């Protein structure tokens, strides 16, 4: 029998395709699943996807009803072997994010003083600063980009930290 893979751990998310049908031959089912796992291990997810799509096409041609699964509940839909290589220096970016989180904590803490009268929420800032960091380092194009630069408009709700982060990076 096969071991449980990451996809099977999340199978409850994918509509329970087999929950409504009885398994009249669990041993044969196990052999098919083992064969499929070997296909993925030997030839990768692209080949496995092609085979599954071919089987679904054949099932339709033979009038075998197969339910459509069109959504996932926030499950990574890119197989591990098809993920692109990380374009940056992961360790440097981890250090950078630690500095951002520290700055967030200090700014929000200082903003809580009564004489300033401005609030802020540390988790809001942490989330927004991560979005800025990823966007600025990996997606947004600068003004000298051959196709023109991006303009980023945002509403800095978790003030004052995000307002500071946005304007200091602009």
N, C-alpha and C positions, 0 to 999 in steps of 0.2 A: 504494500500500500504506500501511497505517497505522503510526504510530510506536508504540513500546512504552510502555504506560502503567504506573502504579504497580501496578495490579491484575495486569497481565501479568507484572511482575517477580516477584510472589509466587505465580504460578499453580502452581508446583510444590507449594506448600503445600495447595492446594485439590484434592487427590486426582488430578490429571492427568485431567480429564474426557475429553479427546480422545486420550490416549496410546494407547489400545487400538484405535482405529479409523483406517483409512487415509483420508487426505484425497484423494478422487478428483478434486476440482476446486479447487485452491488459489486460483485467481483468483476464483472465486465466493465462496469463504470470505472472502477479503480484502475483497470488496465488502460482504458482510454485516457484517464487523467494522468497516469504515469507516462504514457506515450507523449501526451501533450507537454508535460513538464520537460521530458527529454528533448523534444523539439525546440522548446524555448532555450534550454541550456546549450544545445548543440548549434542551433542556427540563429538564435536571437529573436527578439520580439517582433522585428519587422516581418520575418518569415512566418512566425506564428500568427500574426495579424492577417497576413495574406491567406493562410490556410483557413482560419476561422471565417473570414469574409467569403471565401470560396464555398465553404460548407453552408453558410447562411444563404448564399445565392442558390446553391443546389437544393436546400430545404424549401426555398420559395418555389423553385421550379417543380418540385414534387408535391406541392400544396401542403407542406408541413408547417403548421403555425408556430412562429417563433416570436415571442413578445419583443417589442422595441424597447431598448434601454437608451434613453437620450440624455440623461442627466447623471451627475455624480454629486455627492454631498462633500465637496471640498477634498476630494481624493486626488492626489497628483496623477494627472492623466498622461504624463510623459514617463515612459518606462526608464528605469535607471540607466540602461545601456544606450539610450538615445538622448540623455541629458547632455547639453553642450558643456565643454570644459569651462570652469569658472574663469572669467576674463581678467580678474585682478589678483592682487596679493591678499589672500584670505587672512593671514595673520596680521598684516598691517591694518586691514579694514576692521578686524576684531578690536585691535587697540584703539582705533579711531572711534568706534562705537562706544567703547568704555569711556573715553573722554567726553563724548557727547552726552552720555547718561549722567556722568558726574556733573557736567555743566548744567544739565537739566535740573538735577537735584538742588544744586546751589542756587540757581536762579529762582526756582519755584519757592525754595525755602526763604530766600530774601524777599520775595514778592509778598509773602504772607504777613509782613510787618504791618502794624496798624497805621503807621504814618504814611505808608505808600498807598494802601487801600486797593491794591490790585491783586487778584487771585491768580490761580494757575493750578493745573492738575498734572502731577508728575507722569502718570501713565499716558495722558493725552499727549504730552510733549514727547515722551519716549516713542510713541507710535508715529507721530508726525515727523519727528527727526529721522526715524528710520526711513520713512518714505522719501524725505528730502535726500538723505544720504544715498539711497539706491538710485533715485532719479538723477541726481547730480553726478554721481560717479559712473553710471552705466547707461543712461537713456537720453537725458536731455543734451541737446547740441548747443555749443557756444556760438556767440555772434559771428565768429570767423569761419564757421562750418561752410563748406562749399554750397550746400543747399539752403543756407540761411539758418539762423539760430532759432531755438524754441523760446516762446514766451510762456512763463508759468504764472498763472493767476491762482491765488489761494485766499481763503478766508482764515486768518490766524485766530481761531476760536480759543484754543488753550493759552491765551496770553498770560504773561508777557513773554514766555520762553520762545514760542514759535515765531512770534513777531520778530524777536531778536535774531533767531536762527535764520529766518527767511531774509531779512534785510542785510544781515552780515555776510550772507553767501551770494547775494545778488550782484 
